[in-house]
Amino acid sequence: MNLDFSFVEMTKIVITTKILAPIAALFELISYVSTAWLRHAVETYEIASAESGKELLKNI
């Protein structure tokens, strides 16, 4: 394994890292927000289902 990088190769690695790290962070943020939104939607659906079930039992 050759670890003798040239200055140009190191510059490419640094620039690529500086560009890709914020993009990866953005995708992580989008994933976190969408997961939280889906969790909220499921909880809301479960609450609505439970309430409609109570209404059905009251009408019987």
PDB file of N, H, CA, C and O in Angstrom:
ATOM      1  N   MET A   1       0.847  -1.176   0.000  1.00  0.00           N
ATOM      2  CA  MET A   1       0.000   0.000   0.000  1.00  0.00           C
ATOM      3  C   MET A   1       0.895   1.242   0.000  1.00  0.00           C
ATOM      4  O   MET A   1       1.745   1.405   0.875  1.00  0.00           O
ATOM      5  N   ASN A   2       0.700   2.082  -0.954  1.00  0.00           N
ATOM      6  H   ASN A   2       0.009   1.950  -1.665  1.00  0.00           H
ATOM      7  CA  ASN A   2       1.547   3.261  -1.100  1.00  0.00           C
ATOM      8  C   ASN A   2       0.925   4.450  -0.370  1.00  0.00           C
ATOM      9  O   ASN A   2      -0.153   4.918  -0.736  1.00  0.00           O
ATOM     10  N   LEU A   3       1.610   4.929   0.660  1.00  0.00           N
ATOM     11  H   LEU A   3       2.486   4.549   0.957  1.00  0.00           H
ATOM     12  CA  LEU A   3       1.106   6.058   1.436  1.00  0.00           C
ATOM     13  C   LEU A   3       1.817   7.360   1.083  1.00  0.00           C
ATOM     14  O   LEU A   3       1.710   8.346   1.812  1.00  0.00           O
ATOM     15  N   ASP A   4       2.535   7.363  -0.020  1.00  0.00           N
ATOM     16  H   ASP A   4       2.622   6.561  -0.612  1.00  0.00           H
ATOM     17  CA  ASP A   4       3.291   8.545  -0.429  1.00  0.00           C
ATOM     18  C   ASP A   4       2.422   9.407  -1.340  1.00  0.00           C
ATOM     19  O   ASP A   4       2.549   9.367  -2.564  1.00  0.00           O
ATOM     20  N   PHE A   5       1.532  10.189  -0.718  1.00  0.00           N
ATOM     21  H   PHE A   5       1.428  10.222   0.276  1.00  0.00           H
ATOM     22  CA  PHE A   5       0.618  11.036  -1.485  1.00  0.00           C
ATOM     23  C   PHE A   5       1.323  12.311  -1.932  1.00  0.00           C
ATOM     24  O   PHE A   5       2.185  12.847  -1.235  1.00  0.00           O
ATOM     25  N   SER A   6       0.944  12.766  -3.082  1.00  0.00           N
ATOM     26  H   SER A   6       0.244  12.331  -3.648  1.00  0.00           H
ATOM     27  CA  SER A   6       1.461  14.053  -3.532  1.00  0.00           C
ATOM     28  C   SER A   6       0.572  15.169  -2.980  1.00  0.00           C
ATOM     29  O   SER A   6      -0.511  14.912  -2.455  1.00  0.00           O
ATOM     30  N   PHE A   7       1.035  16.383  -3.102  1.00  0.00           N
ATOM     31  H   PHE A   7       1.915  16.592  -3.528  1.00  0.00           H
ATOM     32  CA  PHE A   7       0.266  17.531  -2.625  1.00  0.00           C
ATOM     33  C   PHE A   7      -1.068  17.628  -3.356  1.00  0.00           C
ATOM     34  O   PHE A   7      -2.086  17.949  -2.745  1.00  0.00           O
ATOM     35  N   VAL A   8      -1.071  17.352  -4.663  1.00  0.00           N
ATOM     36  H   VAL A   8      -0.243  17.091  -5.160  1.00  0.00           H
ATOM     37  CA  VAL A   8      -2.300  17.437  -5.457  1.00  0.00           C
ATOM     38  C   VAL A   8      -3.305  16.389  -4.981  1.00  0.00           C
ATOM     39  O   VAL A   8      -4.496  16.677  -4.863  1.00  0.00           O
ATOM     40  N   GLU A   9      -2.829  15.180  -4.710  1.00  0.00           N
ATOM     41  H   GLU A   9      -1.861  14.946  -4.806  1.00  0.00           H
ATOM     42  CA  GLU A   9      -3.733  14.134  -4.229  1.00  0.00           C
ATOM     43  C   GLU A   9      -4.319  14.495  -2.871  1.00  0.00           C
ATOM     44  O   GLU A   9      -5.508  14.293  -2.628  1.00  0.00           O
ATOM     45  N   MET A  10      -3.488  15.026  -1.997  1.00  0.00           N
ATOM     46  H   MET A  10      -2.522  15.191  -2.195  1.00  0.00           H
ATOM     47  CA  MET A  10      -3.981  15.439  -0.679  1.00  0.00           C
ATOM     48  C   MET A  10      -4.984  16.581  -0.802  1.00  0.00           C
ATOM     49  O   MET A  10      -5.979  16.612  -0.077  1.00  0.00           O
ATOM     50  N   THR A  11      -4.732  17.516  -1.711  1.00  0.00           N
ATOM     51  H   THR A  11      -3.924  17.491  -2.300  1.00  0.00           H
ATOM     52  CA  THR A  11      -5.653  18.624  -1.936  1.00  0.00           C
ATOM     53  C   THR A  11      -6.994  18.106  -2.446  1.00  0.00           C
ATOM     54  O   THR A  11      -8.046  18.583  -2.019  1.00  0.00           O
ATOM     55  N   LYS A  12      -6.963  17.137  -3.352  1.00  0.00           N
ATOM     56  H   LYS A  12      -6.109  16.750  -3.698  1.00  0.00           H
ATOM     57  CA  LYS A  12      -8.211  16.542  -3.853  1.00  0.00           C
ATOM     58  C   LYS A  12      -8.985  15.880  -2.722  1.00  0.00           C
ATOM     59  O   LYS A  12     -10.207  16.007  -2.646  1.00  0.00           O
ATOM     60  N   ILE A  13      -8.286  15.181  -1.853  1.00  0.00           N
ATOM     61  H   ILE A  13      -7.293  15.078  -1.915  1.00  0.00           H
ATOM     62  CA  ILE A  13      -8.951  14.511  -0.728  1.00  0.00           C
ATOM     63  C   ILE A  13      -9.584  15.540   0.208  1.00  0.00           C
ATOM     64  O   ILE A  13     -10.722  15.363   0.641  1.00  0.00           O
ATOM     65  N   VAL A  14      -8.866  16.597   0.517  1.00  0.00           N
ATOM     66  H   VAL A  14      -7.942  16.742   0.164  1.00  0.00           H
ATOM     67  CA  VAL A  14      -9.387  17.626   1.425  1.00  0.00           C
ATOM     68  C   VAL A  14     -10.587  18.328   0.812  1.00  0.00           C
ATOM     69  O   VAL A  14     -11.592  18.546   1.490  1.00  0.00           O
ATOM     70  N   ILE A  15     -10.494  18.682  -0.454  1.00  0.00           N
ATOM     71  H   ILE A  15      -9.678  18.505  -1.005  1.00  0.00           H
ATOM     72  CA  ILE A  15     -11.615  19.368  -1.119  1.00  0.00           C
ATOM     73  C   ILE A  15     -12.831  18.454  -1.183  1.00  0.00           C
ATOM     74  O   ILE A  15     -13.954  18.885  -0.921  1.00  0.00           O
ATOM     75  N   THR A  16     -12.603  17.195  -1.533  1.00  0.00           N
ATOM     76  H   THR A  16     -11.691  16.845  -1.746  1.00  0.00           H
ATOM     77  CA  THR A  16     -13.713  16.240  -1.595  1.00  0.00           C
ATOM     78  C   THR A  16     -14.367  16.083  -0.229  1.00  0.00           C
ATOM     79  O   THR A  16     -15.593  16.036  -0.124  1.00  0.00           O
ATOM     80  N   THR A  17     -13.555  16.001   0.813  1.00  0.00           N
ATOM     81  H   THR A  17     -12.559  16.039   0.728  1.00  0.00           H
ATOM     82  CA  THR A  17     -14.085  15.874   2.170  1.00  0.00           C
ATOM     83  C   THR A  17     -14.869  17.112   2.568  1.00  0.00           C
ATOM     84  O   THR A  17     -15.932  17.010   3.181  1.00  0.00           O
ATOM     85  N   LYS A  18     -14.346  18.278   2.221  1.00  0.00           N
ATOM     86  H   LYS A  18     -13.483  18.361   1.723  1.00  0.00           H
ATOM     87  CA  LYS A  18     -15.036  19.529   2.572  1.00  0.00           C
ATOM     88  C   LYS A  18     -16.369  19.645   1.842  1.00  0.00           C
ATOM     89  O   LYS A  18     -17.294  20.280   2.349  1.00  0.00           O
ATOM     90  N   ILE A  19     -16.482  19.048   0.670  1.00  0.00           N
ATOM     91  H   ILE A  19     -15.730  18.532   0.259  1.00  0.00           H
ATOM     92  CA  ILE A  19     -17.723  19.112  -0.094  1.00  0.00           C
ATOM     93  C   ILE A  19     -18.696  18.023   0.356  1.00  0.00           C
ATOM     94  O   ILE A  19     -19.889  18.281   0.516  1.00  0.00           O
ATOM     95  N   LEU A  20     -18.192  16.817   0.560  1.00  0.00           N
ATOM     96  H   LEU A  20     -17.222  16.607   0.431  1.00  0.00           H
ATOM     97  CA  LEU A  20     -19.076  15.694   0.856  1.00  0.00           C
ATOM     98  C   LEU A  20     -19.578  15.668   2.295  1.00  0.00           C
ATOM     99  O   LEU A  20     -20.677  15.176   2.553  1.00  0.00           O
ATOM    100  N   ALA A  21     -18.800  16.183   3.227  1.00  0.00           N
ATOM    101  H   ALA A  21     -17.907  16.582   3.018  1.00  0.00           H
ATOM    102  CA  ALA A  21     -19.224  16.164   4.630  1.00  0.00           C
ATOM    103  C   ALA A  21     -20.512  16.971   4.859  1.00  0.00           C
ATOM    104  O   ALA A  21     -21.414  16.465   5.525  1.00  0.00           O
ATOM    105  N   PRO A  22     -20.640  18.201   4.338  1.00  0.00           N
ATOM    106  CA  PRO A  22     -21.909  18.916   4.527  1.00  0.00           C
ATOM    107  C   PRO A  22     -23.086  18.240   3.815  1.00  0.00           C
ATOM    108  O   PRO A  22     -24.212  18.268   4.311  1.00  0.00           O
ATOM    109  N   ILE A  23     -22.824  17.641   2.668  1.00  0.00           N
ATOM    110  H   ILE A  23     -21.909  17.618   2.266  1.00  0.00           H
ATOM    111  CA  ILE A  23     -23.891  16.943   1.955  1.00  0.00           C
ATOM    112  C   ILE A  23     -24.368  15.741   2.771  1.00  0.00           C
ATOM    113  O   ILE A  23     -25.569  15.493   2.876  1.00  0.00           O
ATOM    114  N   ALA A  24     -23.424  14.998   3.347  1.00  0.00           N
ATOM    115  H   ALA A  24     -22.448  15.200   3.262  1.00  0.00           H
ATOM    116  CA  ALA A  24     -23.790  13.861   4.197  1.00  0.00           C
ATOM    117  C   ALA A  24     -24.564  14.334   5.421  1.00  0.00           C
ATOM    118  O   ALA A  24     -25.529  13.688   5.830  1.00  0.00           O
ATOM    119  N   ALA A  25     -24.153  15.453   6.009  1.00  0.00           N
ATOM    120  H   ALA A  25     -23.369  15.978   5.677  1.00  0.00           H
ATOM    121  CA  ALA A  25     -24.858  15.998   7.173  1.00  0.00           C
ATOM    122  C   ALA A  25     -26.276  16.425   6.795  1.00  0.00           C
ATOM    123  O   ALA A  25     -27.211  16.248   7.576  1.00  0.00           O
ATOM    124  N   LEU A  26     -26.432  16.981   5.605  1.00  0.00           N
ATOM    125  H   LEU A  26     -25.673  17.125   4.970  1.00  0.00           H
ATOM    126  CA  LEU A  26     -27.761  17.384   5.148  1.00  0.00           C
ATOM    127  C   LEU A  26     -28.675  16.167   4.980  1.00  0.00           C
ATOM    128  O   LEU A  26     -29.838  16.198   5.382  1.00  0.00           O
ATOM    129  N   PHE A  27     -28.140  15.096   4.383  1.00  0.00           N
ATOM    130  H   PHE A  27     -27.196  15.071   4.056  1.00  0.00           H
ATOM    131  CA  PHE A  27     -28.943  13.882   4.237  1.00  0.00           C
ATOM    132  C   PHE A  27     -29.302  13.279   5.593  1.00  0.00           C
ATOM    133  O   PHE A  27     -30.397  12.745   5.766  1.00  0.00           O
ATOM    134  N   GLU A  28     -28.385  13.364   6.549  1.00  0.00           N
ATOM    135  H   GLU A  28     -27.495  13.799   6.408  1.00  0.00           H
ATOM    136  CA  GLU A  28     -28.674  12.862   7.889  1.00  0.00           C
ATOM    137  C   GLU A  28     -29.783  13.679   8.543  1.00  0.00           C
ATOM    138  O   GLU A  28     -30.660  13.121   9.203  1.00  0.00           O
ATOM    139  N   LEU A  29     -29.748  15.000   8.360  1.00  0.00           N
ATOM    140  H   LEU A  29     -29.035  15.453   7.823  1.00  0.00           H
ATOM    141  CA  LEU A  29     -30.795  15.860   8.904  1.00  0.00           C
ATOM    142  C   LEU A  29     -32.144  15.555   8.264  1.00  0.00           C
ATOM    143  O   LEU A  29     -33.160  15.483   8.955  1.00  0.00           O
ATOM    144  N   ILE A  30     -32.156  15.375   6.948  1.00  0.00           N
ATOM    145  H   ILE A  30     -31.331  15.433   6.387  1.00  0.00           H
ATOM    146  CA  ILE A  30     -33.399  15.043   6.256  1.00  0.00           C
ATOM    147  C   ILE A  30     -33.947  13.717   6.762  1.00  0.00           C
ATOM    148  O   ILE A  30     -35.152  13.582   6.972  1.00  0.00           O
ATOM    149  N   SER A  31     -33.074  12.743   6.959  1.00  0.00           N
ATOM    150  H   SER A  31     -32.095  12.853   6.788  1.00  0.00           H
ATOM    151  CA  SER A  31     -33.494  11.441   7.470  1.00  0.00           C
ATOM    152  C   SER A  31     -34.093  11.567   8.866  1.00  0.00           C
ATOM    153  O   SER A  31     -35.125  10.963   9.162  1.00  0.00           O
ATOM    154  N   TYR A  32     -33.442  12.355   9.723  1.00  0.00           N
ATOM    155  H   TYR A  32     -32.604  12.846   9.482  1.00  0.00           H
ATOM    156  CA  TYR A  32     -33.928  12.538  11.092  1.00  0.00           C
ATOM    157  C   TYR A  32     -35.300  13.212  11.103  1.00  0.00           C
ATOM    158  O   TYR A  32     -36.198  12.785  11.829  1.00  0.00           O
ATOM    159  N   VAL A  33     -35.459  14.266  10.297  1.00  0.00           N
ATOM    160  H   VAL A  33     -34.729  14.613   9.708  1.00  0.00           H
ATOM    161  CA  VAL A  33     -36.732  14.997  10.260  1.00  0.00           C
ATOM    162  C   VAL A  33     -37.845  14.115   9.695  1.00  0.00           C
ATOM    163  O   VAL A  33     -38.958  14.113  10.220  1.00  0.00           O
ATOM    164  N   SER A  34     -37.554  13.371   8.636  1.00  0.00           N
ATOM    165  H   SER A  34     -36.650  13.372   8.210  1.00  0.00           H
ATOM    166  CA  SER A  34     -38.590  12.524   8.052  1.00  0.00           C
ATOM    167  C   SER A  34     -38.966  11.396   9.005  1.00  0.00           C
ATOM    168  O   SER A  34     -40.135  11.018   9.075  1.00  0.00           O
ATOM    169  N   THR A  35     -37.999  10.852   9.739  1.00  0.00           N
ATOM    170  H   THR A  35     -37.049  11.159   9.683  1.00  0.00           H
ATOM    171  CA  THR A  35     -38.309   9.812  10.719  1.00  0.00           C
ATOM    172  C   THR A  35     -39.194  10.374  11.827  1.00  0.00           C
ATOM    173  O   THR A  35     -40.162   9.736  12.239  1.00  0.00           O
ATOM    174  N   ALA A  36     -38.861  11.564  12.304  1.00  0.00           N
ATOM    175  H   ALA A  36     -38.074  12.083  11.970  1.00  0.00           H
ATOM    176  CA  ALA A  36     -39.671  12.189  13.349  1.00  0.00           C
ATOM    177  C   ALA A  36     -41.084  12.483  12.833  1.00  0.00           C
ATOM    178  O   ALA A  36     -42.059  12.302  13.562  1.00  0.00           O
ATOM    179  N   TRP A  37     -41.193  12.927  11.599  1.00  0.00           N
ATOM    180  H   TRP A  37     -40.400  13.074  11.007  1.00  0.00           H
ATOM    181  CA  TRP A  37     -42.505  13.222  11.021  1.00  0.00           C
ATOM    182  C   TRP A  37     -43.325  11.942  10.886  1.00  0.00           C
ATOM    183  O   TRP A  37     -44.515  11.927  11.202  1.00  0.00           O
ATOM    184  N   LEU A  38     -42.688  10.868  10.416  1.00  0.00           N
ATOM    185  H   LEU A  38     -41.722  10.880  10.159  1.00  0.00           H
ATOM    186  CA  LEU A  38     -43.410   9.596  10.286  1.00  0.00           C
ATOM    187  C   LEU A  38     -43.856   9.066  11.646  1.00  0.00           C
ATOM    188  O   LEU A  38     -44.961   8.542  11.782  1.00  0.00           O
ATOM    189  N   ARG A  39     -42.988   9.205  12.651  1.00  0.00           N
ATOM    190  H   ARG A  39     -42.090   9.630  12.540  1.00  0.00           H
ATOM    191  CA  ARG A  39     -43.346   8.758  14.002  1.00  0.00           C
ATOM    192  C   ARG A  39     -44.559   9.550  14.500  1.00  0.00           C
ATOM    193  O   ARG A  39     -45.477   8.981  15.091  1.00  0.00           O
ATOM    194  N   HIS A  40     -44.557  10.849  14.261  1.00  0.00           N
ATOM    195  H   HIS A  40     -43.811  11.312  13.781  1.00  0.00           H
ATOM    196  CA  HIS A  40     -45.681  11.691  14.672  1.00  0.00           C
ATOM    197  C   HIS A  40     -46.963  11.278  13.939  1.00  0.00           C
ATOM    198  O   HIS A  40     -48.037  11.216  14.538  1.00  0.00           O
ATOM    199  N   ALA A  41     -46.838  10.998  12.642  1.00  0.00           N
ATOM    200  H   ALA A  41     -45.965  11.048  12.155  1.00  0.00           H
ATOM    201  CA  ALA A  41     -48.004  10.600  11.862  1.00  0.00           C
ATOM    202  C   ALA A  41     -48.578   9.274  12.363  1.00  0.00           C
ATOM    203  O   ALA A  41     -49.797   9.115  12.440  1.00  0.00           O
ATOM    204  N   VAL A  42     -47.718   8.338  12.698  1.00  0.00           N
ATOM    205  H   VAL A  42     -46.728   8.467  12.635  1.00  0.00           H
ATOM    206  CA  VAL A  42     -48.187   7.039  13.204  1.00  0.00           C
ATOM    207  C   VAL A  42     -48.865   7.213  14.561  1.00  0.00           C
ATOM    208  O   VAL A  42     -49.915   6.621  14.812  1.00  0.00           O
ATOM    209  N   GLU A  43     -48.272   8.017  15.429  1.00  0.00           N
ATOM    210  H   GLU A  43     -47.419   8.498  15.225  1.00  0.00           H
ATOM    211  CA  GLU A  43     -48.892   8.255  16.739  1.00  0.00           C
ATOM    212  C   GLU A  43     -50.249   8.932  16.580  1.00  0.00           C
ATOM    213  O   GLU A  43     -51.203   8.575  17.271  1.00  0.00           O
ATOM    214  N   THR A  44     -50.343   9.899  15.682  1.00  0.00           N
ATOM    215  H   THR A  44     -49.568  10.189  15.120  1.00  0.00           H
ATOM    216  CA  THR A  44     -51.609  10.584  15.445  1.00  0.00           C
ATOM    217  C   THR A  44     -52.654   9.605  14.920  1.00  0.00           C
ATOM    218  O   THR A  44     -53.812   9.645  15.335  1.00  0.00           O
ATOM    219  N   TYR A  45     -52.240   8.718  13.997  1.00  0.00           N
ATOM    220  H   TYR A  45     -51.300   8.685  13.659  1.00  0.00           H
ATOM    221  CA  TYR A  45     -53.162   7.720  13.453  1.00  0.00           C
ATOM    222  C   TYR A  45     -53.611   6.764  14.548  1.00  0.00           C
ATOM    223  O   TYR A  45     -54.788   6.408  14.608  1.00  0.00           O
ATOM    224  N   GLU A  46     -52.697   6.343  15.414  1.00  0.00           N
ATOM    225  H   GLU A  46     -51.741   6.633  15.365  1.00  0.00           H
ATOM    226  CA  GLU A  46     -53.057   5.424  16.497  1.00  0.00           C
ATOM    227  C   GLU A  46     -54.033   6.080  17.461  1.00  0.00           C
ATOM    228  O   GLU A  46     -54.981   5.438  17.915  1.00  0.00           O
ATOM    229  N   ILE A  47     -53.811   7.354  17.778  1.00  0.00           N
ATOM    230  H   ILE A  47     -53.041   7.875  17.410  1.00  0.00           H
ATOM    231  CA  ILE A  47     -54.723   8.067  18.679  1.00  0.00           C
ATOM    232  C   ILE A  47     -56.094   8.202  18.026  1.00  0.00           C
ATOM    233  O   ILE A  47     -57.116   7.970  18.672  1.00  0.00           O
ATOM    234  N   ALA A  48     -56.119   8.575  16.749  1.00  0.00           N
ATOM    235  H   ALA A  48     -55.289   8.764  16.225  1.00  0.00           H
ATOM    236  CA  ALA A  48     -57.405   8.721  16.050  1.00  0.00           C
ATOM    237  C   ALA A  48     -58.122   7.378  15.966  1.00  0.00           C
ATOM    238  O   ALA A  48     -59.342   7.321  16.116  1.00  0.00           O
ATOM    239  N   SER A  49     -57.384   6.303  15.728  1.00  0.00           N
ATOM    240  H   SER A  49     -56.392   6.350  15.606  1.00  0.00           H
ATOM    241  CA  SER A  49     -58.007   4.980  15.655  1.00  0.00           C
ATOM    242  C   SER A  49     -58.583   4.584  17.005  1.00  0.00           C
ATOM    243  O   SER A  49     -59.681   4.032  17.079  1.00  0.00           O
ATOM    244  N   ALA A  50     -57.845   4.862  18.070  1.00  0.00           N
ATOM    245  H   ALA A  50     -56.952   5.310  18.010  1.00  0.00           H
ATOM    246  CA  ALA A  50     -58.329   4.527  19.409  1.00  0.00           C
ATOM    247  C   ALA A  50     -59.580   5.322  19.747  1.00  0.00           C
ATOM    248  O   ALA A  50     -60.521   4.778  20.325  1.00  0.00           O
ATOM    249  N   GLU A  51     -59.602   6.598  19.396  1.00  0.00           N
ATOM    250  H   GLU A  51     -58.837   7.040  18.927  1.00  0.00           H
ATOM    251  CA  GLU A  51     -60.770   7.427  19.686  1.00  0.00           C
ATOM    252  C   GLU A  51     -61.977   6.983  18.875  1.00  0.00           C
ATOM    253  O   GLU A  51     -63.095   6.957  19.388  1.00  0.00           O
ATOM    254  N   SER A  52     -61.758   6.631  17.607  1.00  0.00           N
ATOM    255  H   SER A  52     -60.850   6.652  17.190  1.00  0.00           H
ATOM    256  CA  SER A  52     -62.902   6.173  16.807  1.00  0.00           C
ATOM    257  C   SER A  52     -63.391   4.819  17.314  1.00  0.00           C
ATOM    258  O   SER A  52     -64.584   4.527  17.235  1.00  0.00           O
ATOM    259  N   GLY A  53     -62.487   3.992  17.832  1.00  0.00           N
ATOM    260  H   GLY A  53     -61.518   4.229  17.896  1.00  0.00           H
ATOM    261  CA  GLY A  53     -62.899   2.715  18.424  1.00  0.00           C
ATOM    262  C   GLY A  53     -63.749   2.936  19.664  1.00  0.00           C
ATOM    263  O   GLY A  53     -64.719   2.212  19.889  1.00  0.00           O
ATOM    264  N   LYS A  54     -63.396   3.929  20.469  1.00  0.00           N
ATOM    265  H   LYS A  54     -62.608   4.518  20.286  1.00  0.00           H
ATOM    266  CA  LYS A  54     -64.197   4.254  21.653  1.00  0.00           C
ATOM    267  C   LYS A  54     -65.591   4.715  21.244  1.00  0.00           C
ATOM    268  O   LYS A  54     -66.582   4.350  21.875  1.00  0.00           O
ATOM    269  N   GLU A  55     -65.661   5.517  20.188  1.00  0.00           N
ATOM    270  H   GLU A  55     -64.855   5.813  19.676  1.00  0.00           H
ATOM    271  CA  GLU A  55     -66.957   6.001  19.704  1.00  0.00           C
ATOM    272  C   GLU A  55     -67.809   4.825  19.211  1.00  0.00           C
ATOM    273  O   GLU A  55     -69.017   4.789  19.448  1.00  0.00           O
ATOM    274  N   LEU A  56     -67.192   3.888  18.541  1.00  0.00           N
ATOM    275  H   LEU A  56     -66.211   3.918  18.348  1.00  0.00           H
ATOM    276  CA  LEU A  56     -67.942   2.715  18.069  1.00  0.00           C
ATOM    277  C   LEU A  56     -68.486   1.907  19.242  1.00  0.00           C
ATOM    278  O   LEU A  56     -69.624   1.440  19.207  1.00  0.00           O
ATOM    279  N   LEU A  57     -67.667   1.746  20.280  1.00  0.00           N
ATOM    280  H   LEU A  57     -66.742   2.126  20.308  1.00  0.00           H
ATOM    281  CA  LEU A  57     -68.126   0.991  21.445  1.00  0.00           C
ATOM    282  C   LEU A  57     -69.259   1.716  22.175  1.00  0.00           C
ATOM    283  O   LEU A  57     -70.147   1.071  22.731  1.00  0.00           O
ATOM    284  N   LYS A  58     -69.235   3.050  22.177  1.00  0.00           N
ATOM    285  H   LYS A  58     -68.513   3.574  21.725  1.00  0.00           H
ATOM    286  CA  LYS A  58     -70.302   3.809  22.828  1.00  0.00           C
ATOM    287  C   LYS A  58     -71.622   3.630  22.083  1.00  0.00           C
ATOM    288  O   LYS A  58     -72.687   3.616  22.699  1.00  0.00           O
ATOM    289  N   ASN A  59     -71.553   3.495  20.765  1.00  0.00           N
ATOM    290  H   ASN A  59     -70.687   3.507  20.265  1.00  0.00           H
ATOM    291  CA  ASN A  59     -72.773   3.410  19.959  1.00  0.00           C
ATOM    292  C   ASN A  59     -73.399   2.023  19.972  1.00  0.00           C
ATOM    293  O   ASN A  59     -74.527   1.847  19.511  1.00  0.00           O
ATOM    294  N   ILE A  60     -72.690   1.056  20.485  1.00  0.00           N
ATOM    295  H   ILE A  60     -71.774   1.199  20.860  1.00  0.00           H
ATOM    296  CA  ILE A  60     -73.238  -0.321  20.487  1.00  0.00           C
ATOM    297  C   ILE A  60     -74.199  -0.488  21.642  1.00  0.00           C
ATOM    298  O   ILE A  60     -74.767  -1.566  21.821  1.00  0.00           O
TER     299      ILE A  60
END
